[in-house]
């Protein structure tokens, strides 16, 4: 997965804010696997929205997308274009 500071940079590009507190929360060593579980977006969404707003929820999802792209991209580098198309198809920014 990209280093947490990489997530700060991509959030800054998208929103003008680094969302450092959010990304640090997602990547907390004790809860990292739990907070990267896509099935728990609905669980964590209200908490994130209350603290960071709707844009924070979008940045949470983008953090997860970036991590998936990083992991899969390392496994199958020749499939990056297909992966980007799939993300666009499913409503993630690429």
C-alpha positions as CSV (number, residue, x, y, z in Angstrom):
1,X,0.0,0.0,0.0
2,X,1.2,3.5,-0.6
3,X,2.7,5.2,2.4
4,X,0.2,7.3,4.3
5,X,1.9,10.5,3.2
6,X,1.1,9.6,-0.4
7,X,-2.6,9.6,0.6
8,X,-2.1,13.1,2.0
9,X,-0.7,14.2,-1.4
10,X,-3.5,12.7,-3.5
11,X,-6.2,14.2,-1.1
12,X,-4.5,17.5,-1.5
13,X,-4.6,17.2,-5.3
14,X,-8.3,16.3,-5.2
15,X,-9.7,18.6,-2.5
16,X,-7.1,21.1,-1.5
17,X,-6.9,19.5,2.0
18,X,-4.5,16.7,3.0
19,X,-7.0,14.9,5.3
20,X,-3.9,13.7,7.4
21,X,-6.1,12.9,10.5
22,X,-8.4,10.8,8.4
23,X,-5.6,8.9,6.6
24,X,-3.7,8.3,9.9
25,X,-7.0,7.0,11.4
26,X,-7.5,4.6,8.5
27,X,-3.9,3.3,8.7
28,X,-3.7,3.0,12.5
29,X,-1.7,-0.1,13.1
30,X,-4.2,-1.7,15.5
31,X,-7.3,-1.2,13.3
32,X,-5.7,-1.0,9.8
33,X,-7.2,-4.3,8.5
34,X,-10.6,-3.6,9.9
35,X,-10.7,0.0,8.5
36,X,-9.7,-1.2,5.0
37,X,-12.6,-3.6,4.8
38,X,-15.0,-2.4,2.0
39,X,-17.9,-4.1,3.8
40,X,-17.4,-1.7,6.7
41,X,-17.8,1.6,4.7
42,X,-21.4,1.8,5.9
43,X,-20.2,1.2,9.5
44,X,-17.5,3.8,9.5
45,X,-19.2,6.2,7.1
46,X,-21.4,8.0,9.6
47,X,-18.4,8.5,12.0
48,X,-16.2,9.9,9.2
49,X,-19.0,12.1,7.9
50,X,-19.6,13.6,11.4
51,X,-15.9,14.5,11.7
52,X,-14.9,15.3,8.1
53,X,-18.1,15.8,6.2
54,X,-19.2,14.2,3.0
55,X,-15.9,15.0,1.3
56,X,-14.2,13.0,4.1
57,X,-16.3,10.0,3.3
58,X,-15.3,10.3,-0.4
59,X,-11.6,10.5,0.7
60,X,-12.0,7.4,2.8
61,X,-13.3,5.5,-0.2
62,X,-10.5,7.0,-2.4
63,X,-7.9,5.8,0.2
64,X,-9.2,2.3,-0.1
65,X,-9.2,2.5,-3.9
66,X,-5.6,3.7,-4.0
67,X,-4.6,0.9,-1.7
68,X,-6.3,-1.7,-4.0
69,X,-4.8,-0.1,-7.1
70,X,-1.3,-0.2,-5.5
71,X,-1.6,-3.8,-4.3
72,X,-3.1,-5.2,-7.6
73,X,-0.9,-3.0,-9.7
74,X,2.2,-4.7,-8.1
75,X,0.8,-8.1,-8.8
76,X,-0.3,-7.5,-12.3
77,X,1.5,-4.5,-13.7
78,X,0.3,-5.1,-17.3
79,X,-3.3,-4.9,-16.2
80,X,-3.1,-1.3,-14.9
81,X,-5.2,0.1,-17.8
82,X,-7.9,-2.5,-17.3
83,X,-7.9,-1.8,-13.5
84,X,-8.3,2.0,-14.1
85,X,-11.2,1.3,-16.5
86,X,-12.8,-0.9,-13.9
87,X,-12.5,1.8,-11.2
88,X,-14.1,4.3,-13.5
89,X,-16.9,1.9,-14.4
90,X,-17.6,1.4,-10.7
91,X,-17.7,5.1,-9.9
92,X,-14.2,5.5,-8.4
93,X,-12.0,8.3,-9.7
94,X,-8.9,7.0,-11.4
